[in-house]
Each structure stands twice: as structure tokens, then as C-alpha cells.
Amino acid sequence: MERTPLYTYDEEGDILYISFYPGKKGTGVELNDHILLRFNREEKKALGLTFLDFSVLVQMTDMGPRSWPLTGLANIATAIRDVVVEIITTAPVSHFLKVSSYSPSLYEVIPITRVEKPSGEAILM
């Protein structure tokens, strides 16, 4: 059973905090300069997400939603990276991050994501 996330939006800083398990401590990893993931490594469970410059992350362009490279994945040890990829591609994180990849060549794969704005009245912007 999925828990209802707790949303906290800092309008002045344009930062959205999403907590799946408020108050729980875990490991933090920077997915890129604007997206942070907190998780419990042993349980392979997401604890929360932080989005810096949230309004920019969810901004639409003439061609559709923006995508952002997950540059932080390259800086994580392989064992932890595998856990992080599993966490960000499954619920509840997958409700907010739509992960895919960009391949500029046959041999290069760059993980990317687009950020989904929470639906309904979850946050006010």
C-alpha cells in the first residue's frame, strides 16, 4: 500500500520537498544539480525527493516538457547506482520522475528524466 506523500513548497527558494516517510533518515544522493533523492539503502525504499528550482524543472517548452540529464548517477558506486536506478524507476518516485535515456551514438547512453508536477491540490505555486 502506497503512502500519501507530504509536500512542502518553499516559494521564496522555489524548492519542493516531497517526503514519503517524514522524519526517517537515510542516504542522500544528488541525481543532478536540481534533484536530490533520500533513500534507505538496505530496504531499497525512497524516503523523499527535493527539487531545487522546481518551477523551472516542470516548465513546458514549445516542444513539450523539459528533460534533464541524471549526471549524478555517474558519480555513484555501481552497487549503489543499481539500487538508485531501481528506486527512481518504480513507485512512488516514478510518479514524479519519468526516467528514460538519450543515445547520441550507438555506444553512448545518457540517463535523463522529466519532472512531473504533483497532481491536484498537492502544492500551491
C-alpha positions as YAML, in Angstrom:
chain: A
units: angstrom
residues:
- id: 1
  name: MET
  ca: [0.00, 0.00, 0.00]
- id: 2
  name: GLU
  ca: [1.40, 3.37, -1.05]
- id: 3
  name: ARG
  ca: [1.57, 6.20, 1.46]
- id: 4
  name: THR
  ca: [0.36, 9.71, 0.67]
- id: 5
  name: PRO
  ca: [3.44, 11.91, 0.29]
- id: 6
  name: LEU
  ca: [3.91, 15.06, 2.34]
- id: 7
  name: TYR
  ca: [4.61, 18.11, 0.16]
- id: 8
  name: THR
  ca: [6.39, 21.23, 1.38]
- id: 9
  name: TYR
  ca: [6.95, 24.04, -1.10]
- id: 10
  name: ASP
  ca: [9.31, 26.92, -0.31]
- id: 11
  name: GLU
  ca: [8.02, 29.64, -2.62]
- id: 12
  name: GLU
  ca: [10.88, 32.06, -1.97]
- id: 13
  name: GLY
  ca: [13.54, 29.44, -2.74]
- id: 14
  name: ASP
  ca: [11.41, 27.64, -5.37]
- id: 15
  name: ILE
  ca: [12.15, 24.32, -3.66]
- id: 16
  name: LEU
  ca: [9.71, 21.42, -3.44]
- id: 17
  name: TYR
  ca: [10.27, 18.79, -0.77]
- id: 18
  name: ILE
  ca: [8.38, 15.53, -1.11]
- id: 19
  name: SER
  ca: [8.57, 13.17, 1.84]
- id: 20
  name: PHE
  ca: [7.34, 9.60, 1.56]
- id: 21
  name: TYR
  ca: [8.34, 8.80, 5.17]
- id: 22
  name: PRO
  ca: [8.56, 12.07, 7.14]
- id: 23
  name: GLY
  ca: [11.24, 12.07, 9.83]
- id: 24
  name: LYS
  ca: [13.08, 8.97, 8.60]
- id: 25
  name: LYS
  ca: [16.81, 9.37, 7.98]
- id: 26
  name: GLY
  ca: [18.61, 7.83, 5.05]
- id: 27
  name: THR
  ca: [21.27, 8.18, 2.42]
- id: 28
  name: GLY
  ca: [21.17, 11.20, 0.16]
- id: 29
  name: VAL
  ca: [22.25, 11.25, -3.45]
- id: 30
  name: GLU
  ca: [22.35, 14.09, -5.94]
- id: 31
  name: LEU
  ca: [20.76, 12.91, -9.20]
- id: 32
  name: ASN
  ca: [21.76, 16.21, -10.80]
- id: 33
  name: ASP
  ca: [22.24, 19.82, -9.67]
- id: 34
  name: HIS
  ca: [18.47, 20.21, -9.08]
- id: 35
  name: ILE
  ca: [17.17, 16.81, -7.95]
- id: 36
  name: LEU
  ca: [18.09, 15.07, -4.70]
- id: 37
  name: LEU
  ca: [16.92, 11.64, -3.56]
- id: 38
  name: ARG
  ca: [16.85, 10.38, 0.02]
- id: 39
  name: PHE
  ca: [16.54, 6.63, 0.42]
- id: 40
  name: ASN
  ca: [17.01, 3.66, 2.71]
- id: 41
  name: ARG
  ca: [19.70, 1.58, 1.04]
- id: 42
  name: GLU
  ca: [19.01, -1.67, 2.88]
- id: 43
  name: GLU
  ca: [15.26, -1.61, 2.19]
- id: 44
  name: LYS
  ca: [15.69, -0.11, -1.30]
- id: 45
  name: LYS
  ca: [12.99, 2.39, -0.37]
- id: 46
  name: ALA
  ca: [12.64, 6.06, -1.33]
- id: 47
  name: LEU
  ca: [12.29, 8.37, 1.66]
- id: 48
  name: GLY
  ca: [11.98, 11.67, -0.18]
- id: 49
  name: LEU
  ca: [12.80, 13.93, -3.11]
- id: 50
  name: THR
  ca: [13.99, 17.53, -3.18]
- id: 51
  name: PHE
  ca: [13.59, 19.66, -6.30]
- id: 52
  name: LEU
  ca: [15.62, 22.87, -6.49]
- id: 53
  name: ASP
  ca: [14.29, 25.48, -8.96]
- id: 54
  name: PHE
  ca: [11.11, 23.43, -9.14]
- id: 55
  name: SER
  ca: [9.19, 25.84, -11.40]
- id: 56
  name: VAL
  ca: [11.99, 25.57, -13.98]
- id: 57
  name: LEU
  ca: [12.08, 21.76, -13.75]
- id: 58
  name: VAL
  ca: [8.37, 21.46, -14.62]
- id: 59
  name: GLN
  ca: [8.32, 24.31, -17.15]
- id: 60
  name: MET
  ca: [6.93, 23.41, -20.57]
- id: 61
  name: THR
  ca: [8.71, 24.36, -23.78]
- id: 62
  name: ASP
  ca: [7.31, 24.81, -27.29]
- id: 63
  name: MET
  ca: [8.24, 21.17, -27.91]
- id: 64
  name: GLY
  ca: [6.85, 19.73, -24.67]
- id: 65
  name: PRO
  ca: [8.23, 19.06, -21.20]
- id: 66
  name: ARG
  ca: [11.89, 19.66, -20.45]
- id: 67
  name: SER
  ca: [14.20, 16.73, -19.84]
- id: 68
  name: TRP
  ca: [17.20, 16.82, -17.55]
- id: 69
  name: PRO
  ca: [20.32, 14.63, -17.56]
- id: 70
  name: LEU
  ca: [20.85, 12.50, -14.46]
- id: 71
  name: THR
  ca: [24.52, 13.44, -14.29]
- id: 72
  name: GLY
  ca: [24.85, 12.42, -10.64]
- id: 73
  name: LEU
  ca: [24.43, 8.74, -11.48]
- id: 74
  name: ALA
  ca: [27.93, 8.71, -13.00]
- id: 75
  name: ASN
  ca: [29.40, 9.73, -9.62]
- id: 76
  name: ILE
  ca: [27.88, 6.85, -7.63]
- id: 77
  name: ALA
  ca: [29.46, 3.45, -7.00]
- id: 78
  name: THR
  ca: [27.93, 0.76, -9.24]
- id: 79
  name: ALA
  ca: [26.27, -1.17, -6.39]
- id: 80
  name: ILE
  ca: [24.56, 1.96, -5.08]
- id: 81
  name: ARG
  ca: [23.74, 3.18, -8.59]
- id: 82
  name: ASP
  ca: [21.84, -0.04, -9.30]
- id: 83
  name: VAL
  ca: [19.74, 0.50, -6.16]
- id: 84
  name: VAL
  ca: [19.14, 4.16, -7.03]
- id: 85
  name: VAL
  ca: [18.05, 3.30, -10.59]
- id: 86
  name: GLU
  ca: [15.63, 0.70, -9.23]
- id: 87
  name: ILE
  ca: [14.21, 3.26, -6.78]
- id: 88
  name: ILE
  ca: [13.77, 6.09, -9.30]
- id: 89
  name: THR
  ca: [12.10, 3.84, -11.88]
- id: 90
  name: THR
  ca: [9.46, 2.44, -9.50]
- id: 91
  name: ALA
  ca: [6.66, 3.95, -7.42]
- id: 92
  name: PRO
  ca: [6.46, 6.26, -5.61]
- id: 93
  name: VAL
  ca: [9.40, 8.11, -7.23]
- id: 94
  name: SER
  ca: [8.24, 7.18, -10.75]
- id: 95
  name: HIS
  ca: [5.12, 9.29, -10.14]
- id: 96
  name: PHE
  ca: [7.37, 12.37, -10.13]
- id: 97
  name: LEU
  ca: [10.38, 11.38, -12.25]
- id: 98
  name: LYS
  ca: [9.87, 9.92, -15.72]
- id: 99
  name: VAL
  ca: [13.24, 8.31, -16.44]
- id: 100
  name: SER
  ca: [14.44, 7.45, -19.92]
- id: 101
  name: SER
  ca: [17.67, 7.82, -21.85]
- id: 102
  name: TYR
  ca: [19.19, 9.71, -24.73]
- id: 103
  name: SER
  ca: [21.62, 7.99, -27.09]
- id: 104
  name: PRO
  ca: [23.75, 10.44, -29.07]
- id: 105
  name: SER
  ca: [25.56, 7.44, -30.62]
- id: 106
  name: LEU
  ca: [25.22, 3.67, -30.74]
- id: 107
  name: TYR
  ca: [27.65, 3.32, -27.85]
- id: 108
  name: GLU
  ca: [26.64, 6.15, -25.54]
- id: 109
  name: VAL
  ca: [23.58, 6.21, -23.30]
- id: 110
  name: ILE
  ca: [22.77, 9.23, -21.14]
- id: 111
  name: PRO
  ca: [20.09, 8.76, -18.48]
- id: 112
  name: ILE
  ca: [17.57, 11.63, -18.46]
- id: 113
  name: THR
  ca: [14.38, 12.49, -16.62]
- id: 114
  name: ARG
  ca: [11.47, 14.83, -16.80]
- id: 115
  name: VAL
  ca: [9.78, 16.05, -13.67]
- id: 116
  name: GLU
  ca: [6.03, 15.67, -13.25]
- id: 117
  name: LYS
  ca: [4.24, 18.31, -11.23]
- id: 118
  name: PRO
  ca: [2.18, 16.65, -8.47]
- id: 119
  name: SER
  ca: [-1.46, 16.40, -9.48]
- id: 120
  name: GLY
  ca: [-4.39, 18.03, -7.80]
- id: 121
  name: GLU
  ca: [-4.13, 20.39, -4.88]
- id: 122
  name: ALA
  ca: [-0.96, 18.78, -3.51]
- id: 123
  name: ILE
  ca: [1.05, 22.00, -3.71]
- id: 124
  name: LEU
  ca: [0.26, 25.58, -4.46]
- id: 125
  name: MET
  ca: [2.59, 27.52, -6.73]
...
